């Protein structure tokens, strides 16, 4: 692997679990201290977060450069500005607009 980040530390679950040392077979949840088997995968850890601590997975709203207002993301735009009928729509083409 070319990156210095190892496979065991890329997952966002490690924000909420103690990172195991090489050779360790267990890790613990930082929120409730429950112990979990760890054999190189994080799906069981993510399942625990989804069921026991769903609010831990909520990402904060992105802020503008001044840190004052949340930025409108494309996903949020599609949800909040979508068709009033509740039907889904798709974007066929995205254009870049530049202001001089």
C-alpha positions in Angstrom: 0.0 0.0 0.0 1.5 3.4 -1.0 -0.3 5.4 1.6 1.0 5.6 5.2 -2.6 5.1 6.4 -3.2 1.5 7.2 -6.4 -0.3 6.3 -7.4 -0.6 10.0 -7.5 3.1 10.5 -9.3 4.5 7.4 -12.8 3.7 8.5 -14.8 6.4 10.3 -15.7 3.9 12.9 -12.3 4.5 14.5 -13.6 7.9 15.7 -15.8 5.9 18.2 -13.6 2.8 18.9 -10.2 2.3 20.5 -7.8 1.4 17.7 -6.3 -2.0 18.4 -2.6 -2.6 18.4 -1.1 -5.0 15.8 -2.1 -8.5 16.9 -4.9 -7.4 19.2 -8.2 -9.3 18.6 -10.5 -7.0 20.5 -11.5 -3.3 20.5 -13.9 -1.3 22.6 -16.5 1.3 21.9 -15.5 4.7 23.3 -19.1 5.6 24.0 -20.3 2.5 26.0 -17.1 0.6 26.6 -18.5 -2.6 25.1 -15.9 -5.0 23.9 -15.9 -6.3 20.2 -13.9 -8.9 18.3 -11.6 -7.4 15.7 -10.1 -9.5 13.0 -9.4 -6.8 10.4 -12.9 -5.7 9.3 -15.1 -3.0 10.7 -18.6 -4.1 9.7 -19.5 -5.4 13.1 -18.3 -2.1 14.6 -20.4 -0.1 12.2 -23.4 -2.2 13.0 -23.0 -1.5 16.7 -22.8 2.3 16.0 -25.9 2.1 13.8 -28.0 0.3 16.3 -26.7 1.5 19.7 -25.4 5.0 18.9 -27.1 6.3 15.7 -26.5 9.9 16.6 -22.7 9.2 16.6 -23.0 8.7 12.8 -24.5 12.1 12.1 -22.1 14.3 10.2 -22.0 18.0 11.0 -23.2 20.4 8.4 -20.4 21.9 6.2 -19.7 25.5 7.1 -18.8 28.3 4.7 -15.3 29.8 4.8 -16.2 32.2 7.6 -17.7 29.4 9.7 -21.1 31.1 10.1 -23.7 29.4 7.8 -24.1 25.8 6.6 -23.3 25.3 2.9 -26.0 23.9 0.7 -24.8 20.5 -0.5 -26.1 18.9 -3.7 -27.7 16.0 -1.7 -29.5 18.4 0.5 -30.5 20.5 -2.4 -32.1 17.6 -4.1 -34.0 16.7 -1.0 -35.1 20.2 0.0 -35.7 21.6 -3.5 -37.0 18.5 -5.2 -40.3 18.1 -7.0 -43.3 18.9 -4.7 -45.0 15.6 -5.8 -42.5 13.6 -3.9 -41.2 11.9 -7.0 -37.5 11.6 -7.5 -35.6 13.3 -10.2 -32.1 12.9 -11.6 -29.6 15.4 -13.0 -28.6 14.6 -16.5 -26.0 17.3 -16.9 -24.1 19.5 -14.4 -22.7 22.8 -15.7 -20.1 25.0 -14.2 -20.9 28.7 -14.0 -18.0 31.1 -13.5 -18.3 34.7 -12.6 -15.7 37.2 -13.7 
